Amino acid sequence: MKVIKKEAFLKNKEFYIKEMKLGKIFIYPTDSIYGIGCNALIGKSVEKIRKIKGREQKPFSIIAPEKNWIEKNCYIDDRVKSWLEKLPGKYTLVLELKNWDCINNKVNFGGDSLGVRIPDNWFSNIVKELGEPFVTTSVNKSGEKFIEEISELQGNIRRDIDYFIDSGKLNGKPSTIVILIKNQEKVIERV
């Protein structure tokens, strides 16, 4: 694992964006907590994150490159549009997919819905430059507390990731989930 400060990452962002395209595993800051992710088009990398987290059955969410990507790949109605206006922000919108090829099926097991985010954080601009969806999930073993800073990172996770973008301590909480499928609108606050 290579630890990178934000300034060093941004100074060499072209290199790191190439690494993202190749499927390298990153821990990165969001507007809420640290996320762990990879290019959502590379199944081998998605599987590696599943193994790191011990999360076999639950789908992952993604950071969308931009709102247009969401509109192109998910069904949008007036209800969804009103939530899209809140992005970037601390929301994960669970939407119905209309284009299953926009992610590797290992992200959501080929299901008909997908959690999408655009965090209000500089890392979202990196994903926009990448131009591809990026897996986003909390940095922890499934069922355990998420990390707030690098010192809390367990050895087994350290071994299996490529890069940690260190932004110091993040005192947030996971994003609010908004389920907008099958004509429902359900808001789930997480702690």
C-alpha positions in Angstrom: 0.0 0.0 0.0 1.3 3.4 -1.0 0.0 6.4 1.2 -0.5 9.6 -0.8 -1.4 13.0 0.5 -4.0 14.9 -1.5 -1.5 17.5 -2.8 0.8 14.7 -4.1 -2.1 12.9 -5.6 -3.3 16.0 -7.5 0.2 16.8 -8.6 0.4 13.4 -10.3 -3.3 12.9 -11.0 -2.7 11.7 -14.6 -0.6 8.8 -13.3 -3.2 7.9 -10.7 -6.1 8.2 -13.1 -4.3 5.7 -15.3 -3.9 3.4 -12.3 -7.7 3.8 -11.7 -8.4 2.8 -15.3 -6.3 -0.3 -14.8 -8.4 -1.4 -11.8 -6.1 -0.6 -8.9 -7.7 -0.5 -5.5 -7.9 2.9 -3.8 -9.0 4.2 -0.4 -10.1 7.8 -0.8 -11.9 10.6 1.0 -15.5 11.5 0.3 -17.8 14.1 1.8 -18.8 11.7 4.5 -16.2 8.9 5.3 -13.3 7.1 3.6 -14.3 4.9 0.7 -12.6 1.9 -0.8 -13.1 1.4 -4.5 -12.0 0.6 -8.0 -13.0 1.0 -11.6 -16.6 -0.4 -11.6 -16.0 -1.9 -15.1 -13.2 -4.3 -14.0 -14.8 -7.4 -12.4 -11.5 -8.8 -11.1 -11.0 -5.6 -9.0 -14.6 -5.6 -7.8 -14.1 -9.2 -6.6 -10.9 -8.2 -4.8 -12.9 -5.5 -2.8 -15.5 -8.1 -2.0 -12.8 -10.4 -0.6 -11.2 -7.5 1.4 -14.6 -6.6 3.0 -15.9 -10.1 3.4 -19.0 -8.9 1.6 -20.3 -11.6 -0.6 -24.0 -11.0 -1.1 -24.6 -7.2 -1.0 -24.3 -5.0 -4.0 -21.9 -2.1 -4.1 -22.7 1.5 -5.0 -20.7 3.6 -7.4 -19.5 7.2 -7.7 -20.9 8.3 -11.1 -18.6 10.4 -13.3 -21.4 13.0 -13.6 -25.1 13.5 -13.6 -25.4 12.9 -17.3 -24.0 9.4 -16.7 -26.8 8.7 -14.2 -29.4 10.0 -16.6 -28.0 7.9 -19.5 -27.8 4.7 -17.5 -30.7 4.8 -15.0 -34.5 5.5 -15.3 -35.2 9.1 -14.4 -38.6 10.5 -13.5 -39.6 13.8 -11.8 -39.1 12.2 -8.3 -35.6 11.1 -9.2 -34.8 14.5 -10.8 -35.6 16.3 -7.6 -33.1 14.0 -5.8 -30.5 14.4 -8.5 -30.6 18.2 -7.9 -29.2 17.4 -4.4 -26.0 16.0 -5.9 -23.2 16.4 -5.3 -24.0 15.6 -1.7 -24.2 13.0 1.0 -26.7 10.8 -0.7 -26.7 7.4 -2.3 -29.6 7.1 -4.7 -30.7 3.6 -5.5 -32.1 3.7 -9.0 -33.5 1.3 -11.6 -30.9 0.6 -14.3 -31.7 0.8 -18.0 -28.2 0.0 -19.2 -26.7 -3.0 -17.5 -23.4 -2.6 -19.5 -22.5 0.6 -17.6 -20.9 -1.5 -14.8 -19.5 -4.9 -14.4 -22.2 -7.3 -13.2 -20.1 -8.1 -10.1 -20.9 -4.7 -8.7 -24.6 -5.4 -8.3 -24.8 -9.1 -9.3 -26.5 -8.2 -12.5 -29.5 -6.8 -10.6 -31.9 -4.2 -12.0 -30.9 -1.4 -9.6 -27.8 0.5 -8.7 -26.7 2.8 -5.8 -25.2 6.0 -7.3 -23.3 8.8 -5.6 -21.6 12.0 -6.4 -19.9 13.1 -3.2 -19.4 16.8 -2.5 -15.6 16.3 -2.5 -12.7 16.9 -4.8 -12.3 13.1 -5.5 -15.6 13.3 -7.5 -13.7 15.5 -10.0 -11.1 12.8 -10.3 -13.9 10.2 -11.1 -15.3 12.7 -13.7 -11.9 12.9 -15.3 -11.7 9.1 -15.2 -15.0 9.1 -17.1 -16.0 5.7 -15.7 -18.0 4.7 -12.6 -16.0 4.0 -9.5 -17.0 1.5 -6.8 -17.7 3.2 -3.4 -18.1 1.4 -0.1 -16.9 2.0 3.4 -13.5 1.0 4.5 -14.1 -1.9 6.9 -14.8 -5.6 7.1 -18.5 -6.1 6.6 -20.4 -5.4 9.8 -17.5 -3.6 11.5 -17.1 0.1 12.1 -15.7 2.2 9.2 -12.4 3.9 9.6 -11.9 7.6 10.2 -8.2 7.8 9.7 -5.2 5.8 8.4 -4.1 4.6 11.8 -7.3 2.6 12.1 -6.6 0.6 8.9 -6.3 -3.1 9.7 -3.3 -5.0 8.4 -5.2 -7.4 6.2 -6.8 -4.4 4.4 -3.4 -2.6 4.1 -2.0 -5.6 2.3 -4.7 -5.8 -0.3 -5.0 -2.2 -1.4 -2.8 -0.3 -3.8 -3.2 3.3 -2.7 -4.5 5.3 0.4 -5.2 9.0 -0.3 -4.7 10.4 3.2 -6.8 13.4 4.0 -6.4 13.2 7.8 -9.2 12.3 10.1 -12.8 12.3 8.6 -15.5 12.7 11.2 -18.5 12.0 9.0 -21.1 9.3 8.8 -22.1 7.1 5.8 -24.2 8.7 3.2 -28.0 8.7 3.4 -29.6 6.0 1.2 -32.6 7.0 -0.9 -34.4 4.1 -2.5 -36.2 5.3 -5.6 -37.2 2.0 -7.3 -40.5 0.5 -8.1 -42.4 3.8 -7.4 -41.1 3.9 -3.8 -39.2 6.7 -2.1 -37.6 5.5 1.1 -34.9 7.5 3.0 -32.5 5.5 5.2 -30.3 7.6 7.6 -27.1 5.7 8.6 -24.9 6.1 11.6 
